[in-house]
Amino acid sequence: MDRAIALSLSEESQKGKNVIDRDSQLKDDEQLAQAIQESLNAESPRYEYGNAYQPAPVYFPPGLSRVCAGCYAEIGYGQYLNCLNAVWHPQCFRCHACNLPISDYEFSTSGNKPYHKSCHKENHHPKCDVCKKFIPTNPAGLIEYRAHPFWVQKYCPYHEHDGTPRCCSCERMEPRDTTYVALNDGRKLCLECLDSAIMDSNECLPLYADIQQFYEGLHMKVEQHVPLLLVERQALNEAREGEKNGHYHVPETRGLCLSEEQTISTVSRRPRIGAGNRAMNMITEPFKLRRHCEVTAILILYGLPRLLTGSILAHEMMHAWLRLKGYPSLSQDVEEGICQVLAHMWLDSKLKSGSVCNLASASSSSSAPKRDMISQSERTLGEFVKHQIESDGSPVYGEGFRAGQWAVGKYGLQETLNHIWRTGSFPH
């Protein structure tokens, strides 16, 4: 009897233990199932452009911790996000730009850092330098824009066809929040170029004297007095039509060396800038050119910055020097090429010296012009003018310059000129 009672008590004790073990196991299984369900139900953002970033089911057995990639604290069984190969508290998954939690269903990344789509666009999507709007994507979903090869000004492609004006000097497009100066002949001038622009013939005389000294330093003095006139676009085009010979740069001629007798309308008093950034009260007067030698005058387009004006004047002075020295008729690429070489040489000398003549310091070529230091903005513009000469793609001005530059670099200027005199071509 005692043995039977002992066996009975042992069985009841074992039955109670099994019940406790099953209850404990059931509780653990329910917690695990709940955690997995929460993981699957948690909304996970997606990458930009519609590429879904699906959360991978992660099974955490009881007792195994999950560390948030944001705060490095244990997540536990609460709601979490599974993104960028890590797990996060929802409040810890934050935009790298604004530092606010990302609760949207889609997000963007840059450098493996998450962003709100709007923040990513604001920080990484390029804006147009003209209209200040985000540059639109093309039908293929790619960001397509135009950029100036020197200034790297980015703009929407349609601005090339919507009438947006460019500066007649530096070629930069006019931004919507800036008003360029409107010159009388229809050209637009940006404010940086306006700062050193030469507006009338008298104002250009010190620069003319500077370039004459430059030629004398090369033992290429121009003996005859050649009138220098600053003119408007229409007057320059009319003078070009009156010339029997000459090579002209496209898309716009900026300077001419004349050989024929003509009456030219020249700018005798600079305009003032009035309402709406328009040039006003400019005075022009006729100037009768008489033929005393092979060159009657040099014409330069008014309203261009002094370094650009100087490079054009140095170019036209070389035309005058060749004609006055009696050089035979040359092919276009040789004559324009060597003229571009001299323009480049003068410009390079100004940029290296770091100074240009002060246009307000003298009213005649007999006065020695003072020197002004070149500002950083003017230096950059000078580098742009050099870039224009060096990268010109035309067979006459561009290829001619590069052939002349190579010849002068190898044989020197004087030997190159002697070879041109004898053969009409550059030395090889």
Helices and strands as residue ranges (DSSP letters): H 2-41, G 48-50, E 81-83, E 86-88, G 90-92, E 108-110, E 113-115, H 117-124, E 146-147, E 154-155, G 157-160, E 181-182, E 188-189, H 191-194, E 197-198, H 201-217, E 228-231, H 233-242, E 255-258, E 263-269, E 272-273, G 275-277, E 279-280, E 283-288, E 297-301, E 304-305, H 306-324, H 332-353, E 355-357, E 371-373, H 376-391, H 397-411, H 413-423
